[in-house]
C-alpha cells in the first residue's frame, strides 16, 4: 500500500486568515476596479496571486536575520551572500538588488546602450518567453522583446516534459538573419508565462551554444532555478543520479549573466541578484547604475538582514525533500482540477496551476480578458485570489499601440512555498469547480482605466454584456 509523504517541516507559528461573506467580497472587488491586484490583503482568504515573497521563511533564515550586518558599506552579510552565490552558481561577481526587476532596471538599459554604441539600430532580446517585468524593462530601454517558445507549449492538453524549451529552429533562424541586432538571449527557468514549465538541459546547452558561436551573451532569468533543476533530475535519465546542486552548476555554466528575483526559489520576502561570470568590466558598469537606482553596491536596496536570510534561502532551495514536497503540492491541486474536467496546462508546472480560460470561455474575446473574468469569479465565489497570464499581461505593442497577440489566456493559481496545506488546495479546487459550472453566466470585461506600462497591476475594469 502506498503512503502519502508529509511535508518535510512542522509548523512553529501560524497567521490567522479570515473568511468574508460574498457581499463583502463583491464590494471589495468593485472598490478594486475588478482587478484582484488592487484588493486589500485583509479581504483575501487564500492568496494565490503570486509566489513572489509570499512564502514562509525557515527558522534558520529568521535566526540568520538577527546576525545581519546593517553597515552601509562593506556589510558582512553582503560577503556571506556573495560567497554563497559563488558556491552555488560559480559566478564571481554579485550585485544585490531589492528584487528581480531591480536587476533588470540596472542591466538591460546598459546592454542596450552598449549595443547602440556598436551601431545596433534595432536592438532585440530573444527568449523562450520573457517575464512581464523583463519585457517591460527591455521595451523601456528602447529594445524589442521576442519570444521563441516551442510549439508544444501552446497545446495545454498535450503532455510534454519540456514545454519551457526554445524553438531551436526559430532561434537559429533569428541568429542567422538578425544577428547584428541581437543584444542577448534570455533563458527563463522555469518558464512562468507558459505555465511554469521547465527547460531541458539539452535545450539550455543548445541555445547557449548558438549564442556563444555568434558572440551573443546568455542571460538566465533564475527566479525558479531550483525547481527547473528538480524537473531535470526527475525527467532526464542522464541526471537522475545527480544532486540538485550539481545540476544547478551545470545549468549556470552555460550563462554569462543571471538575474534573479530571490522572492521565489530564494525563499525570502524581499531581495534579488544581478550576477556575472568572468566579466569584471560589465560588472563594474552595472555597479555604477546600482548606486543611484538601488543603493550602494554592498547592499543594493536591501537591509543586511535580508541578505543574510537570502544566503540561507538559496541553500535551502537546493534541498530535494523541500522541492519534492513543494512541487507535489502543486501537482495535487492540478490533478484535482483535471479529475473534474477543468482544462489546465499539462503537465503541471513547478510553482502554479495554470487554468486554460480560453477553453472555459470560448466566446469571450482576448481583448475582453477571459482569464481576468475567471479570476474575479473565483474570488467572488471563495475569497481565493489568483492572477491573469494572458492578453491583459501581454499588453500593447509599444510602437503601434495595438494589443499584442497572446499565446494563452491562463489563470494562474500560484502556490506560495511552505505556506498552505492540502486542505487549502481542496477548498481552492472545489471552489473553482463550482465557478466553472456557471461559466456561461459570467460577463466579459473592458477597460475603465488602462495604464501604459505593466497595465495588469493597476488597471480598472467594468463588465459588459456578451
Secondary structure, 3 states (H helix, E strand, C coil): CCCCCCCCCCCCCCCCCCCCCHHHHHHHHHHCCCCHHHCCHHHCCEECCCCCCCCCCCHHHHHHHCCCCCCCCCCHHHHHHHHHHHHHHCCCEEEEECCHHHHHHHHHHHHHHHHHHCCCCCCEEEECCCCHHHHHHHHHCCCEEEECECHHHHCCCCCCCCCCCECHHHHHHHHHHHHHHEEEEEEECCEHHHCCECCCHHHHHHHHHHHHHCCCEEEEECCCHHHHHHHHHHHCHHHCCCCHHHHHHHHHCCCCEEEEECCCCCCCCCCEEEEECCCHHHHHHHHHHHHHHCCCCCCCCCCHHHHHHHHHHHHHCCCHHHHHHHHHHHHHHHHHHHHCCCCECCCCCCCEEEEEHHHHCCCCCHHHCHHHHHHHHHHHHHCEECEEECHHHHCECCCCCCECCCCCCEEEEECCCCCCCHHHHHHHHHHHHHHHHCHHHCCCEEEEECCCCCHHHCCEEEECCC
